[in-house]
Amino acid sequence: MPSEKVIIKYCIAAIILGLSGIYAATIFMEPEHVELSDINDSRIGTVLETNGIVTSTRVSNTSTLFATISENGSEMQIIKFNSKENLPQKGEMVFVTGDVSKYDGKLEILARSMVIKDKP
């Protein structure tokens, strides 16, 4: 029968291996692409990717970007903190990856990244 020290070593090795696997999975996992019209309260707290045409933008004095995107009749507010360069302009198509949240009763996306689609 293995000694208590051996069992403890196996347990620690299993914990480290399991946590490493979880970490690796989160790095390589792509967020689900969701159409704007399909984003609802059930998506709150999830990370997703979506896209739309910028209909309005404003940047606060603390460099927070507030943008509204629209696609097929649906609109969504996008908030991106520390936005100082490469800001989207009205009419541009953007791809947004971020966390869905709700503020003042309205759904919004807290952007982790925002990519402006190249113009043709």
N, CA, C and O of each residue as an XYZ file, in Angstrom:
480
protein
N       0.843     -1.173      0.000
C       0.000      0.000      0.000
C       0.892      1.241      0.000
O       1.843      1.317      0.777
N       0.584      2.244     -0.891
C       1.425      3.440     -0.959
C       1.349      4.249      0.338
O       0.335      4.267      1.036
N       2.450      4.905      0.620
C       2.494      5.715      1.840
C       1.681      7.000      1.641
O       1.328      7.375      0.523
N       1.405      7.644      2.751
C       0.619      8.883      2.716
C       1.335      9.958      1.896
O       0.682     10.732      1.196
N       2.667     10.015      1.974
C       3.429     11.012      1.218
C       3.294     10.789     -0.283
O       3.206     11.754     -1.043
N       3.277      9.548     -0.715
C       3.142      9.233     -2.133
C       1.751      9.644     -2.623
O       1.616     10.216     -3.705
N       0.731      9.355     -1.836
C      -0.637      9.729     -2.206
C      -0.762     11.240     -2.312
O      -1.401     11.741     -3.238
N      -0.171     11.970     -1.390
C      -0.207     13.432     -1.417
C       0.496     13.957     -2.665
O       0.011     14.898     -3.293
N       1.629     13.365     -3.034
C       2.345     13.785     -4.247
C       1.488     13.561     -5.488
O       1.434     14.425     -6.363
N       0.815     12.406     -5.576
C      -0.067     12.130     -6.706
C      -1.224     13.129     -6.750
O      -1.602     13.590     -7.827
N      -1.780     13.460     -5.608
C      -2.889     14.420     -5.550
C      -2.446     15.802     -6.029
O      -3.151     16.456     -6.798
N      -1.290     16.235     -5.576
C      -0.769     17.544     -5.986
C      -0.490     17.557     -7.482
O      -0.795     18.532     -8.169
N       0.098     16.461     -7.989
C       0.374     16.374     -9.427
C      -0.928     16.418    -10.222
O      -0.989     17.077    -11.260
N      -1.965     15.732     -9.757
C      -3.252     15.726    -10.453
C      -3.885     17.114    -10.438
O      -4.460     17.540    -11.440
N      -3.789     17.817     -9.326
C      -4.333     19.176     -9.234
C      -3.615     20.106    -10.207
O      -4.260     20.872    -10.923
N      -2.297     20.044    -10.238
C      -1.514     20.906    -11.132
C      -1.837     20.586    -12.588
O      -2.014     21.495    -13.400
N      -1.914     19.307    -12.918
C      -2.242     18.907    -14.279
C      -3.645     19.372    -14.670
O      -3.847     19.854    -15.784
N      -4.599     19.236    -13.780
C      -5.971     19.661    -14.061
C      -6.077     21.158    -14.257
O      -6.728     21.611    -15.199
N      -5.447     21.940    -13.382
C      -5.481     23.400    -13.521
C      -4.772     23.855    -14.787
O      -5.210     24.802    -15.440
N      -3.676     23.185    -15.138
C      -2.972     23.522    -16.381
C      -3.854     23.254    -17.588
O      -3.861     24.036    -18.539
N      -4.596     22.160    -17.558
C      -5.509     21.836    -18.656
C      -6.623     22.856    -18.792
O      -6.972     23.253    -19.903
N      -7.178     23.280    -17.679
C      -8.236     24.294    -17.706
C      -7.692     25.610    -18.254
O      -8.340     26.254    -19.079
N      -6.519     26.006    -17.806
C      -5.904     27.244    -18.284
C      -5.647     27.171    -19.790
O      -5.948     28.122    -20.512
N      -5.099     26.065    -20.265
C      -4.822     25.906    -21.695
C      -6.115     25.951    -22.501
O      -6.146     26.529    -23.587
N      -7.175     25.351    -21.984
C      -8.457     25.349    -22.693
C      -9.016     26.761    -22.836
O      -9.590     27.096    -23.873
N      -8.855     27.583    -21.820
C      -9.384     28.946    -21.900
C      -8.591     29.805    -22.869
O      -9.143     30.722    -23.478
N      -7.321     29.525    -23.019
C      -6.494     30.301    -23.943
C      -6.863     29.996    -25.387
O      -6.939     30.903    -26.215
N      -7.090     28.731    -25.691
C      -7.320     28.324    -27.070
C      -8.796     28.263    -27.455
O      -9.124     27.969    -28.605
N      -9.670     28.534    -26.524
C     -11.091     28.465    -26.799
C     -11.566     29.759    -27.460
O     -11.315     30.850    -26.950
N     -12.237     29.634    -28.573
C     -12.772     30.787    -29.284
C     -14.166     31.108    -28.756
O     -14.954     30.194    -28.519
N     -14.484     32.380    -28.569
C     -15.842     32.721    -28.141
C     -16.834     32.433    -29.264
O     -16.482     32.489    -30.442
N     -18.052     32.131    -28.898
C     -19.113     31.833    -29.853
C     -19.514     33.107    -30.588
O     -19.645     34.168    -29.978
N     -19.711     32.997    -31.912
C     -20.212     34.143    -32.678
C     -21.732     34.136    -32.578
O     -22.379     33.133    -32.879
N     -22.293     35.263    -32.154
C     -23.734     35.386    -31.949
C     -24.226     36.625    -32.692
O     -23.625     37.695    -32.587
N     -25.313     36.481    -33.438
C     -25.924     37.623    -34.103
C     -26.493     38.575    -33.054
O     -26.930     38.134    -31.991
N     -26.492     39.865    -33.341
C     -27.021     40.851    -32.392
C     -28.442     40.517    -31.963
O     -28.790     40.669    -30.792
N     -29.254     40.068    -32.893
C     -30.665     39.779    -32.588
C     -30.823     38.594    -31.633
O     -31.883     38.429    -31.030
N     -29.782     37.768    -31.489
C     -29.845     36.594    -30.617
C     -29.267     36.847    -29.223
O     -29.264     35.946    -28.385
N     -28.778     38.061    -28.970
C     -28.225     38.378    -27.650
C     -29.378     38.790    -26.741
O     -30.079     39.766    -27.008
N     -29.561     38.028    -25.661
C     -30.648     38.295    -24.718
C     -30.150     38.065    -23.294
O     -28.965     37.812    -23.080
N     -31.056     38.153    -22.324
C     -30.671     38.034    -20.911
C     -29.979     36.718    -20.590
O     -29.183     36.658    -19.653
N     -30.263     35.669    -21.345
C     -29.618     34.378    -21.064
C     -28.125     34.418    -21.364
O     -27.390     33.529    -20.933
N     -27.666     35.419    -22.086
C     -26.240     35.552    -22.432
C     -25.462     36.404    -21.433
O     -24.244     36.530    -21.558
N     -26.138     36.992    -20.441
C     -25.453     37.833    -19.457
C     -24.382     37.001    -18.752
O     -24.643     35.891    -18.290
N     -23.175     37.557    -18.678
C     -22.061     36.879    -18.021
C     -21.243     36.003    -18.952
O     -20.249     35.415    -18.526
N     -21.641     35.904    -20.219
C     -20.876     35.088    -21.157
C     -20.025     35.967    -22.054
O     -20.304     37.152    -22.240
N     -18.993     35.370    -22.600
C     -18.130     36.052    -23.563
C     -18.552     35.577    -24.943
O     -18.707     34.380    -25.183
N     -18.732     36.522    -25.838
C     -19.134     36.166    -27.196
C     -18.516     37.127    -28.181
O     -17.898     38.126    -27.812
N     -18.701     36.795    -29.449
C     -18.259     37.661    -30.535
C     -19.488     38.018    -31.351
O     -20.350     37.173    -31.594
N     -19.563     39.262    -31.770
C     -20.649     39.699    -32.639
C     -20.116     40.774    -33.568
O     -18.958     41.177    -33.458
N     -20.944     41.231    -34.468
C     -20.521     42.291    -35.383
C     -21.711     43.170    -35.723
O     -22.867     42.787    -35.543
N     -21.395     44.358    -36.218
C     -22.440     45.286    -36.617
C     -21.847     46.552    -37.206
O     -20.634     46.758    -37.209
N     -22.735     47.385    -37.699
C     -22.354     48.684    -38.267
C     -22.443     49.727    -37.160
O     -23.442     49.791    -36.444
N     -21.415     50.533    -37.018
C     -21.397     51.584    -36.001
C     -22.393     52.666    -36.392
O     -22.328     53.226    -37.486
N     -23.321     52.952    -35.474
C     -24.308     54.004    -35.735
C     -24.029     55.269    -34.929
O     -24.495     56.349    -35.291
N     -23.271     55.144    -33.837
C     -22.880     56.328    -33.066
C     -21.685     55.983    -32.186
O     -21.502     54.834    -31.782
N     -20.880     56.996    -31.900
C     -19.733     56.820    -30.999
C     -19.529     58.086    -30.189
O     -19.870     59.189    -30.617
N     -18.970     57.897    -29.022
C     -18.486     59.022    -28.227
C     -17.426     58.472    -27.289
O     -17.496     57.319    -26.863
N     -16.444     59.304    -26.971
C     -15.361     58.922    -26.070
C     -15.403     59.866    -24.880
O     -15.436     61.087    -25.037
N     -15.400     59.278    -23.680
C     -15.431     60.092    -22.463
C     -14.057     60.688    -22.197
O     -13.080     60.332    -22.857
N     -13.985     61.590    -21.233
C     -12.690     62.196    -20.880
C     -11.770     61.203    -20.168
O     -10.609     61.515    -19.906
N     -12.283     60.009    -19.852
C     -11.446     58.960    -19.254
C     -11.094     57.892    -20.292
O     -10.704     56.780    -19.937
N     -11.232     58.235    -21.578
C     -10.894     57.362    -22.709
C     -11.758     56.110    -22.803
O     -11.304     55.075    -23.293
N     -12.991     56.200    -22.338
C     -13.931     55.097    -22.493
C     -14.756     55.340    -23.746
O     -15.376     56.392    -23.904
N     -14.755     54.346    -24.640
C     -15.520     54.439    -25.870
C     -16.922     53.904    -25.637
O     -17.093     52.809    -25.101
N     -17.912     54.665    -26.035
C     -19.304     54.244    -26.027
C     -19.746     54.237    -27.488
O     -19.799     55.285    -28.132
N     -20.058     53.065    -28.000
C     -20.474     52.947    -29.392
C     -21.769     52.151    -29.453
O     -22.022     51.276    -28.624
N     -22.569     52.468    -30.435
C     -23.766     51.680    -30.699
C     -23.569     51.017    -32.047
O     -23.198     51.663    -33.027
N     -23.827     49.699    -32.084
C     -23.752     48.984    -33.355
C     -25.134     48.442    -33.697
O     -25.958     48.194    -32.817
N     -25.365     48.266    -34.984
C     -26.663     47.813    -35.474
C     -26.448     46.748    -36.534
O     -25.499     46.811    -37.316
N     -27.344     45.767    -36.550
C     -27.301     44.719    -37.569
C     -28.689     44.120    -37.708
O     -29.251     43.626    -36.731
N     -29.243     44.156    -38.898
C     -30.563     43.576    -39.183
C     -31.643     44.059    -38.214
O     -32.456     43.262    -37.746
N     -31.656     45.350    -37.914
C     -32.703     45.923    -37.064
C     -32.460     45.834    -35.573
O     -33.245     46.382    -34.800
N     -31.399     45.163    -35.136
C     -31.067     45.071    -33.711
C     -29.922     46.019    -33.398
O     -29.029     46.221    -34.221
N     -29.953     46.604    -32.195
C     -28.893     47.519    -31.758
C     -28.323     47.055    -30.428
O     -29.000     46.394    -29.642
N     -27.056     47.414    -30.188
C     -26.404     47.054    -28.933
C     -25.380     48.124    -28.598
O     -24.655     48.606    -29.468
N     -25.333     48.488    -27.320
C     -24.331     49.438    -26.821
C     -23.042     48.657    -26.545
O     -23.071     47.584    -25.942
N     -21.916     49.211    -26.996
C     -20.602     48.619    -26.769
C     -19.802     49.603    -25.924
O     -19.746     50.794    -26.230
N     -19.188     49.101    -24.866
C     -18.333     49.936    -24.023
C     -16.930     49.345    -24.070
O     -16.743     48.152    -23.827
N     -15.948     50.179    -24.381
C     -14.548     49.733    -24.400
C     -13.725     50.725    -23.605
O     -13.638     51.903    -23.951
N     -13.123     50.231    -22.534
C     -12.306     51.066    -21.663
C     -10.925     51.282    -22.272
O     -10.441     50.456    -23.046
N     -10.298     52.398    -21.916
C      -8.944     52.742    -22.369
C      -8.810     52.728    -23.887
O      -7.855     52.169    -24.426
N      -9.755     53.335    -24.564
C      -9.733     53.406    -26.026
C      -9.144     54.745    -26.440
O      -9.788     55.788    -26.319
N      -7.920     54.700    -26.926
C      -7.257     55.939    -27.285
C      -6.899     56.001    -28.768
O      -6.678     57.087    -29.303
N      -6.840     54.863    -29.429
C      -6.468     54.866    -30.837
C      -7.281     53.836    -31.604
O      -7.894     52.944    -31.017
N      -7.277     53.974    -32.922
C      -8.008     53.088    -33.819
C      -9.492     53.019    -33.449
O     -10.067     51.936    -33.328
N     -10.094     54.185    -33.275
C     -11.501     54.254    -32.891
C     -12.398     54.099    -34.114
O     -12.101     54.651    -35.173
N     -13.491     53.355    -33.976
C     -14.393     53.176    -35.114
C     -15.157     54.456    -35.410
O     -15.407     55.274    -34.525
N     -15.519     54.604    -36.667
C     -16.296     55.749    -37.110
C     -17.688     55.286    -37.528
O     -17.888     54.122    -37.872
N     -18.629     56.193    -37.495
C     -19.997     55.895    -37.907
C     -19.982     55.314    -39.324
O     -19.335     55.852    -40.222
N     -20.710     54.202    -39.507
C     -20.794     53.555    -40.810
C     -19.828     52.403    -41.005
O     -19.965     51.637    -41.959
N     -18.842     52.266    -40.110
C     -17.872     51.177    -40.250
C     -18.406     49.885    -39.627
O     -19.156     49.913    -38.651
N     -18.006     48.762    -40.207
C     -18.336     47.443    -39.673
C     -17.278     47.073    -38.639
O     -16.080     47.164    -38.904
N     -17.734     46.654    -37.455
C     -16.801     46.231    -36.414
C     -17.144     44.821    -35.936
O     -18.303     44.406    -35.938
N     -16.117     44.111    -35.533
C     -16.261     42.807    -34.898
C     -15.848     42.994    -33.447
O     -14.749     43.470    -33.160
N     -16.736     42.616    -32.535
C     -16.534     42.860    -31.113
C     -16.510     41.528    -30.365
O     -17.357     40.663    -30.587
N     -15.534     41.378    -29.481
C     -15.493     40.253    -28.552
C     -15.569     40.843    -27.166
O     -14.800     41.742    -26.825
N     -16.511     40.334    -26.348
C     -16.640     40.899    -25.012
C     -17.660     40.186    -24.158
O     -18.251     39.183    -24.558
N     -17.852     40.734    -22.965
C     -18.744     40.174    -21.961
C     -20.102     40.860    -22.041
O     -20.191     42.087    -22.071
N     -21.153     40.056    -22.074
C     -22.506     40.615    -22.090
C     -22.899     40.977    -20.662
O     -22.746     40.173    -19.742
N     -23.405     42.189    -20.490
C     -23.865     42.627    -19.166
C     -25.133     43.460    -19.348
O     -25.586     43.709    -20.466
N     -25.681     43.874    -18.227
C     -26.893     44.688    -18.253
C     -26.669     45.894    -17.359
O     -26.184     45.765    -16.235
N     -27.026     47.070    -17.867
C     -26.879     48.311    -17.112
C     -28.125     49.142    -17.348
O     -28.520     49.367    -18.492
N     -28.737     49.595    -16.281
C     -29.983     50.377    -16.362
C     -31.045     49.666    -17.201
O     -31.784     50.298    -17.956
N     -31.108     48.349    -17.057
C     -32.128     47.566    -17.742
C     -31.853     47.279    -19.204
O     -32.693     46.690    -19.884
N     -30.679     47.689    -19.710
C     -30.356     47.473    -21.115
C     -29.122     46.591    -21.248
O     -28.150     46.740    -20.507
N     -29.179     45.672    -22.203
C     -28.025     44.821    -22.470
C     -26.924     45.630    -23.135
O     -27.195     46.552    -23.905
N     -25.679     45.278    -22.830
C     -24.528     45.924    -23.437
C     -23.380     44.922    -23.473
O     -23.419     43.889    -22.804
N     -22.375     45.237    -24.250
C     -21.189     44.399    -24.324
C     -20.004     45.208    -23.832
O     -19.732     46.301    -24.329
N     -19.301     44.660    -22.850
C     -18.055     45.252    -22.373
C     -16.948     44.646    -23.216
O     -16.537     43.507    -22.994
N     -16.473     45.408    -24.178
C     -15.565     44.884    -25.199
C     -14.188     44.560    -24.642
O     -13.575     45.368    -23.944
N     -13.721     43.376    -24.962
C     -12.329     42.998    -24.714
C     -11.488     43.389    -25.920
O     -10.339     43.815    -25.796
N     -12.105     43.230    -27.107
C     -11.436     43.651    -28.345
C     -12.478     44.128    -29.342
O     -13.628     43.689    -29.330
N     -12.049     45.028    -30.193
C     -12.920     45.544    -31.248
C     -12.049     45.724    -32.486
O     -11.045     46.437    -32.458
N     -12.450     45.065    -33.574
C     -11.682     45.116    -34.811
C     -12.559     45.756    -35.874
O     -13.706     45.359    -36.084
N     -11.993     46.760    -36.542
C     -12.698     47.433    -37.622
C     -12.405     46.659    -38.903
O     -11.249     46.428    -39.256
N     -13.490     46.258    -39.603
C     -13.314     45.524    -40.854
C     -12.718     46.453    -41.889
O     -13.121     47.609    -42.012
N     -11.752     45.935    -42.635
C     -11.116     46.729    -43.687
C     -12.148     47.163    -44.709
O     -13.034     46.399    -45.091
N     -12.015     48.407    -45.142
C     -12.903     48.925    -46.169
C     -12.516     48.334    -47.512
O     -11.331     48.131    -47.779
N     -13.511     48.049    -48.375
C     -13.178     47.469    -49.693
C     -12.428     48.448    -50.569
O     -12.076     48.119    -51.702
